[in-house]
Amino acid sequence: MVNGRRLPLSRALVRRVVERVLKEEGQEGFISVTFLGRDSMRRLNAAYKGHDRPTDVLTFPLKGRRGQVVGDVYVCPWVARREARAQGIPIRQELIRLVVHGTLHAAGRVHPEGPKRTRSAMWRRQEQYVGALA
């Protein structure tokens, strides 16, 4: 639950998404996924990225042992709901997209900023996962 709201993703689904992405990327490790409310995400985004507004997902890759992927992924359902409405897609699909996106970042994938990001190799890979998992 976030702010008293039940999320449309179960723990089992979040785990399945993270495990599938790591497996397909040929990686092992541990990714923590936390769902935050709008104000908490705004504070986190301001503190670590310098942007005083909520964002959809933030990823903090950490150092793992022997090449293991370790990271913290923070997802904001409030921003995800707005984005899902704007795109006319289910919130569940957008939340899965954000979990995939954060996991890919934790695994070392990057994309350019700006309009080129949706044409990047990472974005195409992300959308393949979303298509298979949503």
C-alpha positions in Angstrom: 0.0 0.0 0.0 1.0 3.6 -0.7 -0.8 6.3 1.2 -3.6 3.9 2.0 -4.0 2.8 -1.6 -3.6 -0.8 -2.7 -1.2 -1.2 -5.6 -2.2 -3.1 -8.7 1.0 -5.1 -8.6 1.5 -7.9 -6.1 4.8 -8.6 -4.5 5.0 -11.8 -6.5 4.5 -9.9 -9.8 7.2 -7.3 -8.8 9.6 -10.2 -7.9 8.8 -12.0 -11.2 9.4 -8.9 -13.3 12.8 -8.2 -11.6 13.9 -11.8 -11.8 12.9 -12.1 -15.5 14.8 -8.9 -16.4 17.9 -10.0 -14.5 17.8 -13.5 -16.0 17.3 -12.2 -19.6 20.1 -9.7 -19.1 22.5 -12.5 -17.9 22.8 -11.0 -14.4 22.4 -12.1 -10.9 21.7 -10.0 -7.9 19.2 -8.3 -5.7 17.0 -5.3 -6.5 14.8 -3.7 -3.9 11.7 -2.1 -5.2 9.9 0.5 -3.1 6.7 2.4 -4.0 6.6 5.9 -2.7 4.0 8.6 -2.4 4.2 11.9 -4.4 5.8 13.9 -1.6 8.4 11.3 -0.6 9.4 10.9 -4.3 9.7 14.7 -4.7 12.0 14.9 -1.6 14.1 12.0 -2.9 14.3 13.5 -6.4 15.3 16.9 -5.0 17.9 15.4 -2.7 19.6 13.1 -5.2 18.9 14.6 -8.6 18.4 18.3 -7.8 14.8 18.3 -9.2 12.2 19.6 -6.8 9.3 17.6 -8.2 8.1 14.0 -8.1 9.4 11.7 -10.8 8.2 8.3 -11.9 11.2 6.2 -11.1 14.6 6.6 -9.5 17.3 3.9 -9.4 20.4 3.7 -7.2 22.8 1.0 -8.4 24.9 -0.2 -5.6 28.2 -2.2 -5.5 27.6 -5.9 -5.3 30.0 -8.7 -4.7 31.6 -10.5 -7.7 29.8 -8.6 -10.3 26.3 -9.1 -8.8 23.7 -6.5 -9.6 22.5 -4.7 -6.4 20.2 -1.7 -6.5 17.3 0.2 -5.0 14.5 1.2 -7.3 11.9 3.7 -6.2 8.6 4.0 -8.1 5.9 6.7 -7.7 2.4 5.4 -8.5 1.0 9.0 -8.4 3.3 10.0 -11.3 2.7 6.6 -13.0 -1.1 7.2 -12.8 -0.8 10.6 -14.5 1.4 9.1 -17.3 -0.8 6.1 -17.8 -3.9 8.4 -18.2 -2.0 10.6 -20.6 -1.0 7.6 -22.7 -4.4 5.8 -22.4 -2.8 2.7 -20.9 -3.6 0.7 -17.8 -1.8 1.8 -14.6 -0.6 -1.8 -14.1 1.3 -1.7 -17.4 2.9 1.6 -16.6 4.0 0.3 -13.1 5.5 -2.8 -14.8 7.3 -0.5 -17.2 8.8 1.5 -14.4 10.0 -1.6 -12.5 11.6 -2.9 -15.7 13.1 0.5 -16.4 14.6 0.8 -12.9 15.9 -2.8 -13.0 17.6 -2.2 -16.3 19.3 0.9 -14.9 20.5 -1.1 -11.8 21.9 -3.7 -14.3 23.9 -1.0 -16.0 21.8 -0.1 -19.0 21.6 3.6 -19.9 19.7 5.8 -22.3 20.2 9.4 -23.5 18.1 12.2 -22.0 15.5 14.0 -24.1 13.6 12.9 -27.1 16.2 10.3 -28.2 15.6 8.2 -25.1 12.5 6.5 -26.5 14.6 5.4 -29.6 17.5 4.0 -27.5 18.5 0.4 -27.3 17.6 0.4 -23.6 14.1 1.7 -24.3 13.5 -0.9 -27.0 14.6 -3.7 -24.7 12.4 -2.3 -21.9 9.4 -2.4 -24.2 10.1 -6.0 -25.1 10.0 -6.9 -21.4 6.8 -4.8 -20.9 5.1 -6.6 -23.8 6.0 -10.0 -22.4 5.2 -9.2 -18.7 2.2 -6.8 -18.8 
